[in-house]
Amino acid sequence: MARPYEIIFVDDASTDRSFELLANLVETDPRLKVIRLRRNFGQTAALSAASTKLKARLSSRWTATCNTIRADIPALLAKIDEGYDIASGWRKDRVDRAVTARSPPASPIG
């Protein structure tokens, strides 16, 4: 079943051309939006920023590391269609560098 959707991109002060490319992309489709953060606050802050702009009743959140697999979304939507209030999942076999991805710096023990 086709569903309406929107896509919100969050640029967390990347130093590549991400924001420029995203700004051009959102001009092509009204369902696309981009938020630019003034610095990299981390994944939680980026997802929170996107959540404040959501208009849709349902959302699927993805990170740039692609730990969300598009093929999983229909199974989650099927659960919502069955009457569940929330459908969630997690990546069992991660494909990113989970241990080294943006860990906070170690604090000295005095």
N, C-alpha and C positions, 0 to 999 in steps of 0.2 A: 504494500500500500504506500503510495506517495504521501509524504508528510511535508508540511511547510518547515523551513529551517532557517537558521541564521548561523553565521560563523563569526566569532570574535577572536581576532588575533591580538596577542599582547607582545609588544616589543619591549624587552626589559633592558633598554639602553645598550643593545648590541652594537658592536663596533664595525660590523659589516654593513652591507646596504639593505638589511632586512626591512627597516622602516620605510625607506624609499620605495622598495619593491612592493611592500604591502599597501602603502598609500596609493600606488598606481593600480594595484589589483582591486582594491575596494571601490574604485571609480567605475569598475566594469559590472558590478552586481550589487544592488541595494541590500542583499542579504548578508553582505560582508561588512565587517567593521574592524577598525584597528585602534588599539589603545597604546599610547607610548608612555612608558614609565621613565622618570628622570634618571634612575639608576637601577641596577640589578638588585632587587629586594629578595629574590628567590622564587621558587615555584609556587609556594603557598600564596604569597602576595600577588603573583601574576594571575593565578586562578581566582583569587578573591576579587581582583580588579575586573576580570571578565564577568564574574557573577553579578556585580553591581549594574552591569549594562544589559543583562539578559532580559528579553521580553518573552521568550518562549516558556511554556509550562514545563517542558522537558529539556534536559541538557546532557551533553556528553562532553567530558573534558579531556583534552589531549595535551600532551607535552610535546615539545619538539623532538624529544628522544624517541617518539613513536612507540611508547609502551602500550598504547591503545591500538588494537587491531580493528580496522573498519568492519571486518567480517563478523565481529562479536556484537555489533550494535543491533542487528535484527533480533538476536536472541534476547537481548535486554529489553527491547521494545515489546517483544512478545509477552514478557512477564508483566509489563505495564498494561498491555491489552487484556491480560487475564484478571486485572483488578488490583495488582500490587501497587502500593504507593511509591516504592522505590525499587530499583533493580541496580545492583552494583556488582563489580567484579574486580579481580586483581590479576596481574600477570604472574602466573606461576613460574614460567621460565623466562626471566628477563633477558633482554638482548642488549641492554646498555651496560655501562660501567657503574652499577649501583653503589659499589663501595666507595668509589672516588668522586661521584657526581656531587659537586657543590657542598661538601661537608664544611661545617663551621670550623674555624681555626681552633686548635687545641689551646686551652688556657693553662698558664703555668700554675703549678701547685706550690704554694709558698710555705 
